[in-house]
Amino acid sequence: MYFVSLNLRAARQDPAVLEGFFRRGVNPELGLDPVLMDMVDLDWHRGMAARIADAGLTPSLHLPFFDLQPGSADSLVRAASLERLRRAMAVARVYLPSHLVGHARYDPLLYMKTYGPWRERAADTWTAALSDWPEHPPLYLENTFEPDPASVAGMVEILRETLGERVGLCLDVGHWHCFSLGHRLKDLDRWLDAFAPLLAHLHLHDNDGSFDQHQGLGQGDIPWEEFFEGLARRELTPSVTFEPHTEEAFRAAMDFVRERPEWFEPLGVAAP
């Protein structure tokens, strides 16, 4: 099983977006943002969840991340982040997702010298956000702007102390390439080594290193052969979400999958 990103606000604005998923039979990773959360109620989400279930699709859900800082030293910012995450969990329960994805959100400029306290606060926030949902599905925290993989891996390690093995890492390869300067540092092995013990999920999209372009695989400069060989050497078989932002990028990604079945079959991926 694999997933393709689907922004729920975009699906609300243009019904054809959701119909495309139904035609292809592609499982969506639902992107939940705070703008949509403030626009619609739970009944809207119940209707959307019913449509996805009737189509025979299994959703996952990407939690909101705009402006959130679960480990903030400012108690008011941290409280607002917790409230948004709690509301998001209530929405997530409607969809019965296979997994949840959240952003670790470590800011090295703010917390370079206080990573330990930041990590403790962030762990408390995530634990509190999930406290009303004891049967929650796996939560995977992904890298965004962090320059050091250990900062994200360390966040998951401490969360496992309270939440157990239902917490893991999501490696966003596109974010590594552009935001973490992977295109320049060529340090993919460092990230795979750091993530390997807790790696559970992948976000796959491409870029040229200048920005987070969310192209189809093969449309940018990410060293995919090195990446998939690195997974195989470490015997890693995480689940997968593709994150193309255009129809052209989606088609390119699926063509890429068809041309390289030996890379994707171990991950349970086959193009529709």
N, C-alpha and C positions, 0 to 999 in steps of 0.2 A: 504494500500500500504506500502511496505517496500523495502529496498535496500540492496544490497551486494556490498562490495567494489571491484572495478576493477581498477587496475593501468593501465593507458593508455599506458605507455611505455612497460609494460609487454604484453599488447594486441598487440602492434605493433611488438614486437619481436617474439611472438608465436600466430598465428591466432587461434589456438585451444582454447586458453583462452577465446576469445570472443565467439567462437562457443558454448562453454559450457554454457554461459549465454543465448544464443539464444535457445538452446535445452531445458533449464529449464524454460524459460520464466521469468527470474529473472531480476528485475530492477537494473541497475548498479549505484553505486555512483562512478563516474569517478574520479580517482586520477590523478591530473595534476601536474607534477613536472617540475622544471626549466630545467632539462636536456632534457626532451622531447620537451619542448617549444623551445629550441634552435636548435633542430634537424629537426623539421617539420614546415610547414607553415599553414596558415589558410585553404588552400585547402585540406590538409590532414584531418584536423578536420572536415571540411564540409563533406568529404566522410565518415568519421566515424559516424558523426551525422546522416547522411542519412541511414546508415546501421542499426543503433540502432532504428531509427524511423520506418524503413521498418519491423523490427522485432516486432513492436508493444510495445516496451519497453519505459518507462519513466525514463530518467536519472536524477540524481542529480550530483553535482560536488564539489569535494574537492579541494580548492585552494592550490597553492604551499605554502610551509612553510620552505624549506631549508634555513637556515641562515638569515631568515627575522626577522626584529625587528622593527615593525611599531612605537613603542614608544621610539626608541633610542634617547639618548641625543646627539648623534653624527649626525649632519645634513646630512652628506654624506651617512651614513648608512641608515638613515631614507628616504632619497631621492631615494636610490637604492631599498629599500623595496617598496616604493610607485610605482616606475616604473615597478617593477615585478608584483605587484598586478594589475596595470592598464592593462598591457599586458594580464594578466590572465583573467581579466574581458572581454576583447575583444574575447578571446577564448571561455569563458563561454557562451557568447551570442549566439555563433554558435549552442550550444547544447540545448538551451531552457530548462535549468534544472529546476526542481521543487523547488530546494533550493540550496544554497551554504553553504559550511562549511569552516571555517578558524580557525587558531590557535590564541588564545589570545596572547601567547608568553610573558607573564610577567616573568621576571627573578628576583626573590627576592634577589639574591646575589648582583646584580648590582643596584637595585632600591628599596631596602628595606626601606630606609629613604626618598625616593622621589616618592612614588607611585602616589600621586596626579598629579604632573607634567608629569610623564610617561603616566598616563591614558589620560590626555588632549592631549598629542602629538599623542598617538595611535589613539584616536578618530578622530583627524584631518586627520591622514593618511587614515584611513578606509573611512571616509566621502569623501575625495578627490578621492580615488580609485573608488568609486561608482558614482562619480559626473556626468560621461558621460553616465550613465545607470539609468535614473530616474525610469524606470519601472522594476528595478532589482527584482528577486525573493527573498524570505526570506534569510537572512544571519544568520547562527548559528555559534557562536564562542565556541570552545571547550577547555577544560582543557588539559594540557599536563604535565608539570613538576611543576605546581604551588602547593605549600603545603597548601594553604589557599583558600577555595572556594570563599571567599568574593572578592578576587582580580580579579577573572574572572567575577563574577556576577557584580561587580562594573564597569567593562569595558563595559558590555552590557547596564547597566543602563545609563551611560553617552552617549552611542551611540544612545540610544532611544530618547534622547533629540533632536537629529538632524535628525535621520532616521526613527523614529517612531516605530511602533509595528512590522515592518518587520525584526527586529533584535531580536534574542533570544539566549538561551544557548543550547549547545550540551554537555551533560554529557558523557564523555568517561569513562566507568566503569573500563575498563582495565587499563587506565592511573591512575585513582584514586588508584587502588589496588597496583600497583607496584611503579610508580613514586612518588605518593603522600603518600606512605607508609600506605595505607589503610589496607594492610594485617597485619600490626603491630599495628596501632593505633585503628583499629576497629571503625572508626568514620563515617560510612556510613550515619547515620542519620544527622550528621552535614552537610554533602555535600548535601543531599536531601533537608534539610531545607533551605539552602542557595540558591540552584538552583531552588527550587519549583516555586517561583513566575514568573520566566522567562524561565522555562525549556520547550523546544520545540522539541528536538531531542535527540536520544541516539545512541552512538556507543557501540556495544556489541561484546565482545570477552573475552577470558579467559587467565589467567596466574597463576603461582604459587607464585607470589610476588617478584621473583628475577629479572624479566625483562619483557619487553613488548613482550610476546611470540605470541600473536594473535592466540591463540588456539580456538577451538570450545567451546561453552558453555558446562560446565560439565567436560572439560578436565583439568581444573586448580582448584584453591582453592577459587574463588570468591564466597561469600555467596549469591547465586542467590535467594534463598527463602526469605531471609531478604530483598533483593533488590526489588523484585516484590511485596512483602507485603508492603514495604515502599511506592512504587508507588500507590498501591491501597488505602492505608490509606489517602494519600494526594490527591486522586482523580486525578492523573496525567496520561495522555494518550498521551505522545509524540510519534512522528514518530520514525522509527527505521532503522538503518543500521547495518548489521552484517559485521564484519571485520576479517574473517578467512584468513590466509595466505597460506593455503595448501588445497588440495582437501579433505584430511582426516578431516581437521578442519571444512570445510564446511559441510561435511556429518554429523559430530558429532553435529554441531549446529542445523541442520535441524532435526536430531533425537531428540534432546533436545526439540525443539519446538513441535514436534508431541506428545511427552510424557507429555507435560504440556500445553494443549490448554487453560486452565483457566487463565494462566498468559499472554498469547500472543494474544488471541482473542480481548481483550479490546484495544490492540495497533494496530489492523488491520493486524496481522501477522499470516500466515498459511504456512506451509512448502509445497514446490512444490511436 
